[in-house]
Amino acid sequence: MSIRVRYFASLKDRVGRAEDEIEFDEIKTVADVWLAANNQQAIPEHILAAVNMEYVTLEKAVNDGDEVAFFPPVTGG
């Protein structure tokens, strides 16, 4: 399974890169994508995620060829 992973805003700075391309057979959910791409480090609190440009929960199933994006919490004023 090949999945493109993208990081935005301050989260990009936190992980030290803008994107990854990961290939794993055991990835089933968005949460699994985070763990695989980030050496099993815990997912930051209140993180937002999207699959193919649609916001989803971390339990959302992923498929081969999906793009998974992670965003820090957003506030407005």
GIBELPE-V420866 format. One record per pair of residues at least 12 apart in sequence whose C-alpha atoms are under 7 Angstrom apart, sorted by sequence separation. I is the first residue (numbers start at 0). J is the second residue. D is the distance in whole Angstrom. If there is no record, write none. Layout:
i:I j:J d:D
i:I j:J d:D
//
This chain:
i:5 j:17 d:6
i:6 j:18 d:6
i:5 j:18 d:4
i:4 j:18 d:5
i:5 j:19 d:7
i:51 j:65 d:6
i:4 j:19 d:5
i:21 j:36 d:7
i:50 j:65 d:7
i:51 j:66 d:5
i:3 j:19 d:6
i:4 j:20 d:6
i:50 j:66 d:6
i:51 j:67 d:6
i:3 j:20 d:5
i:50 j:67 d:5
i:2 j:20 d:6
i:3 j:21 d:6
i:49 j:67 d:6
i:50 j:68 d:6
i:1 j:20 d:7
i:2 j:21 d:5
i:49 j:68 d:5
i:1 j:21 d:6
i:2 j:22 d:6
i:48 j:68 d:6
i:49 j:69 d:7
i:1 j:22 d:4
i:48 j:69 d:5
i:0 j:22 d:5
i:1 j:23 d:7
i:47 j:69 d:6
i:48 j:70 d:6
i:0 j:23 d:5
i:46 j:69 d:7
i:47 j:70 d:5
i:0 j:24 d:6
i:46 j:70 d:6
i:47 j:71 d:6
i:46 j:71 d:5
i:47 j:72 d:6
i:46 j:72 d:6
i:30 j:57 d:5
i:45 j:72 d:6
i:29 j:57 d:5
i:30 j:58 d:6
i:28 j:57 d:7
i:29 j:58 d:6
i:28 j:58 d:5
i:29 j:59 d:6
i:28 j:59 d:5
i:29 j:60 d:6
i:28 j:60 d:4
i:29 j:61 d:6
i:27 j:60 d:6
i:28 j:61 d:5
i:27 j:61 d:6
i:10 j:70 d:6
i:2 j:63 d:6
i:10 j:71 d:6
i:1 j:63 d:5
i:2 j:64 d:5
i:3 j:65 d:7
i:4 j:66 d:6
i:5 j:67 d:6
i:6 j:68 d:6
i:7 j:69 d:6
i:8 j:70 d:7
i:9 j:71 d:7
i:0 j:63 d:5
i:1 j:64 d:6
i:2 j:65 d:5
i:3 j:66 d:5
i:4 j:67 d:5
i:5 j:68 d:5
i:6 j:69 d:5
i:7 j:70 d:5
i:8 j:71 d:7
i:2 j:66 d:6
i:3 j:67 d:6
i:4 j:68 d:6
i:5 j:69 d:6
i:6 j:70 d:6
//
